[in-house]
């Protein structure tokens, strides 16, 4: 298999895995994504969230509005631009994100245990640093 075939197989497989794991979520993907970005990046504007997610401002604003209503995110005036709001993850939002991540990890861990033998699990574990390095390389582009 050449590098382009390998790349396409990897893209398809990882995409399918991510979509499947997301079915374990109990909240809409857009809302979970906003919580994740705020957790990883700290306070952001709705425009920042939209840009990072690659969605329209309107789509990001809809998810943010729902999270604000449920108290999972709070907003405060932007320190350098009063027209914008800076979004922060609340303790309730952090707890909800932790629960979603725990649910995903448990669901995937169960599947790994059910579908893979001991040697296959070791191979998967050995591949993680390679996948991480590849993701880091792509992030830098």
C-alpha positions, 0 to 999 in steps of 0.5 A: 500500500502506498502512502496515499492509500495508507492516508486514505484508509487512515482518514476513513477509519479514524473518521468512522471511529470518531463518529461512532464514539460520538454516539455515546454522547448524551449532548449534541456534538456542537455543545460538547465541542464548545465545552471541549474548546473552552476546556482546552483553550480557556476563554474564547469568543463565539467567533473563536469557537466558530473558527476552531470548529469550522462552522458558521458563527450562527451555528456556534452561537446556537450551541453557545446560547443553549450552554449559557441557558443551562449554566454550563458556560458563562459570558463576560464582556471582552476586556479589549472589545466591549462588543464581544463576549468572552465565554468561560466554562463553568464548574457545571460545564466542566463536570458535564464535559468530564462525564461525557469524556468518561462515558466515551472512554468507557464505551470505547474501552469496552469495545477494545476489550471485546473486539481485540485480543491481548496482542492486538491491544498492545499493537494499538497501544504501540501505535498511539505515539505515532498517531499523536506525532502525526496529529501534532505534525498536522496541527503545525501546518 
